[in-house]
Amino acid sequence: MLPSSPFAIILSIIGNIVSTGTAFSPIKNFLEIDKNRDVGNNNIYPIIALCGNSLCWVVYGAVSKQMSILPVNVIGLFITSYFIFIFISATSDLNKRRFLSAIYYGYLGGLTIYHLLIVLYVESIDTQDSIFGITSNVAVLIFYGSPVLSLYGVIKSRDRSSINLPLALVSCFAGLTWTLYGIVINNKFIFVPNAAGALLSAISLVVYFLVGYLNTLNYRMKSEQTDGTSQDVALIINQEEQPDIILRKDEEYEEEIKI
């Protein structure tokens, strides 16, 4: 089922474009990871959450016949899986690689089995629609909430490298777009989680820029203190040298008088 009103169609197109941008936004980071074979401080958990989120929305879109949300989530499912494979293969620590593989395959495998069981054993399409809608709500909240879990560490360490800025920006805009779309077509399973997701992404952005501002302010204060210390040292040295200069001038004056 496609949206009937022109405004809903426009929002659907914008939502698909922006959400595709969400999936592709970290591509630069992952190409660098693939090239350097070093994962650095990059956080893979939001990408795993986005992959599971895409899978849930593909199933929900197919069951509820919401064709407008299918293309972007199919693309998101494949591109995020590619990113995860790059990250796992570039992880040098064997135990961490096994742990990440277990999380990825466990999460996606569990969701797949869960959806198959619902399709096989729940006969009512309306009931399936409600179950998959709730599941998709949970999945999208896991995606939007996964970066928020690390915000305390970001604030404490003043290191914001674990926050993917392009992903946070595009996710916030995508959440707002789909929230408006869900309101227009009167679908609570679309607008409720995306509204919450947009808020969570906005929180990540606030923390990102706040930490950047605090780091800049701290750097300026240290620079001013360093400059002030240097000036004090120079003044002390200058004051220590002045008596010697005066003494030398007095000695030269006495010698001239003797001559």
C-alpha positions in Angstrom: 0.0 0.0 0.0 1.4 3.4 -1.1 0.6 6.7 0.6 -2.4 8.4 -1.1 -1.9 12.1 -0.3 0.8 14.1 -2.3 2.3 15.4 1.0 2.7 11.8 2.3 4.3 10.7 -1.0 6.8 13.6 -0.8 7.6 12.8 2.8 8.0 9.1 1.8 10.5 10.0 -0.9 12.4 12.4 1.3 12.4 9.8 4.1 13.8 7.1 1.8 16.6 9.4 0.5 17.6 10.6 4.0 17.4 7.1 5.5 19.6 5.8 2.7 22.0 8.6 3.6 21.8 7.3 7.2 23.0 3.9 6.1 25.8 5.3 3.9 26.9 8.1 6.2 29.7 6.1 7.9 31.1 4.8 4.6 34.2 7.0 4.8 35.1 5.7 8.2 34.7 2.1 7.1 36.7 2.5 3.9 39.5 3.9 6.0 39.2 0.9 8.4 39.3 -1.5 5.4 42.3 0.3 4.0 44.3 0.7 7.2 43.1 -2.6 8.8 42.6 -0.6 12.1 39.2 -0.1 13.8 40.6 2.7 16.1 37.9 4.1 18.4 35.0 3.5 16.0 31.8 2.2 17.6 30.3 -0.7 15.7 27.3 -1.3 17.9 25.0 1.4 16.3 25.7 -0.2 12.9 24.7 -3.7 14.2 21.6 -2.1 15.7 20.8 -0.3 12.4 21.2 -3.6 10.6 18.7 -5.3 12.9 16.4 -2.3 12.6 16.5 -2.5 8.8 15.6 -6.2 8.9 12.6 -5.6 11.2 11.2 -2.8 9.0 11.6 -4.9 5.8 9.4 -7.6 7.4 6.9 -5.0 8.7 6.7 -3.3 5.4 6.1 -6.5 3.6 3.5 -7.8 6.0 1.6 -4.5 6.3 2.1 -3.7 2.6 3.8 -0.4 3.4 5.9 -0.4 0.2 7.2 3.1 0.8 9.5 1.9 3.7 10.8 -1.2 1.9 13.5 0.2 -0.5 15.5 2.1 2.1 15.5 -0.7 4.6 16.6 -3.4 2.1 19.5 -1.1 1.1 20.3 -0.5 4.8 20.3 -4.2 5.6 22.9 -5.0 2.9 25.2 -1.9 3.4 25.3 -2.2 7.2 26.1 -6.0 6.9 29.0 -5.0 4.6 30.2 -2.4 7.2 30.1 -5.0 9.9 32.1 -7.6 7.9 34.7 -4.9 7.3 34.9 -4.0 11.0 35.1 -7.6 12.2 37.8 -8.6 9.7 39.9 -5.5 10.6 39.7 -6.2 14.4 43.1 -7.5 15.4 42.0 -8.9 18.8 40.7 -12.5 18.2 38.5 -12.6 21.3 36.9 -9.2 20.4 36.4 -10.5 16.8 34.6 -13.6 18.1 32.5 -11.5 20.5 31.4 -9.1 17.8 30.6 -12.0 15.4 28.5 -13.6 18.1 26.6 -10.4 18.7 26.0 -9.8 15.0 25.0 -13.4 14.0 23.1 -13.9 17.3 21.1 -10.6 16.9 20.3 -11.1 13.2 19.7 -14.8 13.5 17.4 -14.4 16.5 15.4 -11.8 14.7 15.1 -14.0 11.6 13.9 -17.0 13.6 11.5 -14.8 15.6 9.9 -13.4 12.4 9.6 -16.8 10.8 7.9 -18.2 13.9 5.3 -15.3 13.9 4.6 -15.8 10.1 4.2 -19.6 10.5 2.2 -19.8 13.7 0.2 -16.5 13.8 -2.6 -16.8 11.2 -4.2 -13.3 11.5 -2.4 -10.8 9.3 -3.7 -8.0 11.5 -2.1 -9.7 14.5 1.2 -10.1 12.6 1.1 -6.5 11.6 0.7 -5.4 15.3 3.5 -7.8 16.5 5.9 -6.8 13.8 5.1 -3.1 14.3 5.9 -3.4 18.0 9.1 -5.3 17.2 10.2 -2.6 14.7 9.5 0.0 17.4 11.8 -1.8 19.8 14.5 -2.3 17.0 14.5 1.4 16.0 14.8 2.5 19.7 17.7 0.1 20.1 19.4 1.7 17.1 18.8 5.3 18.2 19.6 4.4 21.8 22.8 2.5 21.2 25.1 5.6 20.8 23.4 7.2 23.9 24.7 4.4 26.1 28.3 5.6 25.5 27.6 9.3 26.2 28.6 9.1 29.9 32.0 7.8 28.9 32.3 10.5 26.2 31.5 13.2 28.8 33.8 11.7 31.4 36.8 11.2 29.1 36.1 14.3 27.0 36.8 12.1 23.9 34.0 12.3 21.3 35.6 10.1 18.7 33.2 7.3 19.4 30.3 9.5 18.2 29.9 9.2 14.5 28.8 12.8 13.6 27.5 12.2 10.1 25.5 9.2 11.3 24.0 11.3 14.2 23.1 14.2 12.0 21.4 12.2 9.3 19.7 9.9 11.9 18.2 13.0 13.6 16.9 14.4 10.3 15.6 10.9 9.2 13.8 10.5 12.5 12.1 13.9 12.1 11.1 13.1 8.5 9.6 9.7 9.4 7.9 11.1 12.4 6.1 13.6 10.2 5.3 10.9 7.7 3.8 8.6 10.4 1.6 11.5 11.6 0.4 12.2 8.1 -0.6 8.6 7.4 -1.8 8.1 11.0 0.6 5.2 11.7 1.7 5.1 15.4 4.2 2.3 14.7 6.1 4.8 12.4 5.9 8.1 14.1 6.3 7.1 17.8 9.7 5.4 17.6 11.0 7.8 15.1 10.1 10.8 17.3 11.9 9.2 20.2 14.8 8.3 18.0 15.1 11.9 16.7 15.2 13.1 20.3 17.9 10.5 21.2 20.0 11.6 18.2 19.6 15.2 19.2 21.0 14.4 22.6 24.0 12.7 21.0 24.6 15.8 18.9 24.3 18.1 21.9 26.9 16.0 23.8 29.2 16.0 20.7 29.2 19.7 20.3 29.3 20.4 24.1 32.4 18.2 24.6 34.0 19.9 21.6 33.3 23.4 23.1 34.6 22.4 26.5 37.7 20.9 25.0 38.3 24.1 23.0 37.7 26.3 26.1 40.1 24.1 28.2 42.7 24.4 25.5 42.4 28.2 25.4 42.7 28.4 29.2 45.8 26.2 29.2 47.3 28.4 26.4 46.7 31.6 28.3 48.2 30.0 31.5 51.3 28.9 29.5 51.7 32.4 28.0 51.3 34.1 31.4 53.8 31.7 32.9 56.3 32.4 30.1 55.9 36.2 30.6 56.4 35.8 34.4 59.6 33.8 33.8 60.9 36.4 31.3 60.1 39.2 33.8 61.9 37.4 36.6 64.9 36.8 34.4 65.0 40.4 33.3 64.8 41.6 36.9 67.6 39.3 37.9 69.8 40.6 35.1 69.2 44.3 35.8 71.4 44.5 38.9 74.3 43.0 37.0 73.9 45.5 34.2 73.8 48.4 36.7 76.9 47.0 38.5 78.8 46.7 35.2 77.9 50.3 34.3 79.1 51.5 37.7 82.4 49.7 37.3 82.9 51.2 33.8 82.2 54.7 35.2 84.8 54.3 38.0 87.4 53.2 35.5 86.8 56.3 33.4 87.2 58.5 36.4 90.6 56.9 37.3 91.8 57.4 33.7 
